[in-house]
Amino acid sequence: MARRDDPGAAEHNKRKRPARPAPPVTTTREALLVDGSDQLFRELIDNLMTMSQQLQTLRAHLARRLGVSEPEYRVFLAVAQLQGDGGVGIGGVARHLAVSGAFVTMIVQRLARSGHVEKRASPIDRRGVLVRLTAQGARMMAEFAPEPQAINDELFGDVSSAEFRLLADLARRFVAGGERALAVSRLRELSSTRAGQSSGGKHGA
């Protein structure tokens, strides 16, 4: 009879243990699997989640440095980028930021009260409103420019020109894929809810 501290017995017992089944892969697309494993895919998702958190933290830092809230910073920056010579409409800012027009209207009102932006009636549609930076807002943006420049230069410091163009294209496709994935998620949740209600109805009083 083998002793408990016998290495051979321990190895024998280890071999007798049934192997634990591997967890299901988190994607079935062959392009995302390496030798049938989703390990690299899961690593990518983890890195994207980490980068998303980093970007949110950096954006909040820039907002604090400018003396505005994070939503105000997003709208202020969008107006500066989109205003052109005559200003930008509320809808244009909303589409650029993928938010509602009501949200942009609320933030623009705050920025107008603080003197960052100004509103004027659209010469094409008198019911519409165009937004642009005030002289104070434009001066603040120019003086503030070194802050995002330093952060973005460091954030993408290891990326070449060709890699950057590829990354920009991939990001656009990720966003489009994200919209499709959200639609699938909502549909599956709705189907599950309906199935649960139907099952509950069958077994009810």
N, C-alpha and C positions, 0 to 999 in steps of 0.2 A: 504493500500500500504506500502511495507516494505521500511524502510529508507536505504540509501546507506551504512551507517555504521553498519547496522544490521548484526551481525555475522551469523545469520541463513541464511540471504539472500546470503551472500558471500559463505557459504558452499553449498547452493543450486545451485548457478551459477557455482561453481567449479565442482559439479557433472554433470552439463549439458554439460561441455566441452568434446568433443570427445577425447578419449585417443589417444596419438600419437603412430603410429605403431612402433614397435621395429625394429631397423636396421637389415638387413639380417646377419645371422651368417657368419663368415669368413672361416669356414670349415664345411664340411658335414660329416666328419668321426666321427662315434659314440664314438670311443676311445678318441677323443679330446674334447668332449662335456661333460659338467656336468649338468645333468638335462635339457638337450637341450640348455644350454647356452655356448657361446664361451668365456666367460669372463676370465677364467683361461688360456685358450689358448692365448688370446690376451696379457695377462699379461706376459706369457712366452716369446712371441715374443718380447715384449718391453724390457724384461730383457736381452734377447739374444742380442738385438741391443745395449743396454747400455754396456753390457760386451764387445761386439766387439769394441766399441769406446774406452773403457778403455784399452783393450789389445793393440790397435793401439797407444794410448798415451804412454803406458808403454814401448812398443817396441821402439818408437821414443826416449824416455828418455834414454833407454839403449844404443841406437846407439850414441846419443850425448855424453854419458859418455865414450864410447869407442873411440870417435873421428871420426866416420864414418857416412855416410848417412844411412837411414833406409833400403833401398834395399841392400846396401853393408853389413850391419849387418846381414841381413837374409842369404845372400849367404855365408858370412864368417862363421856364425854359422853352416850352413848346411855342408860346407866343413869339419869343425872340427868334426862334428858328423858322417860323412859318409866316410872319407878318408881312414880309416883302416891303413894298413901298406904301401900300394903302391900309394894311392891317389884315387880320385873319378873322373869319367868322367863327362863332361858337361851335358850329358843326364841324368845321375843319379841325379845330383843336380836339374835339371829342373823338373824331375818327382817328386822329394821330395817336391819341393816348388809349384808344379802345375803352372809353368810358362814356357815360351818358351826357347828353347836352345839359341836363339839369345840374349834374355835378360840376361841369365846367362853368356854368352860369354862376353858381354859388361861389366858387373859388375866385372867379374873375371879379365879383363884387367885393370880396375881401381885398384883392390886390389893387382894385381901384381906390378903395378907401385908404389904403396905406401909401398910395401914390406910385405904385410900381407900374400900373398899366392905365390906359384910358380907353373909353368906349365912345364910338360915334356911329351915327346912322349910316347904313350902307347906301351908297349912291345908286345902286342897282335896285335894291329892295328896301324901301324906307322902313319896313317892319323889321328888317334884319339889323344886326349889330356887328360892327367890326371892332376888333381889339388890337391895340398895339402898345408897345412900351412907351412910357412917358420919357421925357429927357432925363429925369431922375432914375427911372428904371434902366434906361440904356447906359447911363453912367455907372450904375451899380453893376450891371452885367459885364461891362468892360473891365472894371476894377477887380471883379471877382474871377475873371477868366483863368488866372494862374492856378486857382484851387482845383477845378475839375481837370485841367490840363495835367497837373502833377499826378493826380490819382489815376487818370486813364492811361497816361504814359507808362506808369508802373504796372497797372493791371494787365495791359497787353504788351508788355516789354519783351516777351519771348515769342511773339507772333510775327511772322514775316508778312510781306505785302500779299503774296499769293495765299498764304494761310488765312489772312484776314478776310480776303474776298470770299474764300471758301466758307469760312465761319459765318460771315454775314448771310450767305445764301442758305447755309444749313439752319441758321437761327430762324430765318423766314419760314423755312419748311417745317421746323419744329413747332412754331406758333400755329401754322395752318393745321398740322397734325394734332396739336393740342386742342384746337377747336373741334376737330372731328372726334377726338377721344372723349371730350366733354359731352358731345351729343350722344355718343354711344353709352357713356356712363349714365346719363339722364334717362335714356331709353330703357336700359337694363334695370335701373332702379324703379322706373315706372311699371315695367312689366312684372317685376318681383312684387311690388305693392299690390298690383291688380290680382296677381295669382294668389297672394295671401288673403286678400279680401274675398276672392271667389271660394277659396278653401274654407274660410271661416263661415261663409254663408251656407255652405253645404252641410256643415256640422253644427249649425246653430239650432236654436229651438224651433 
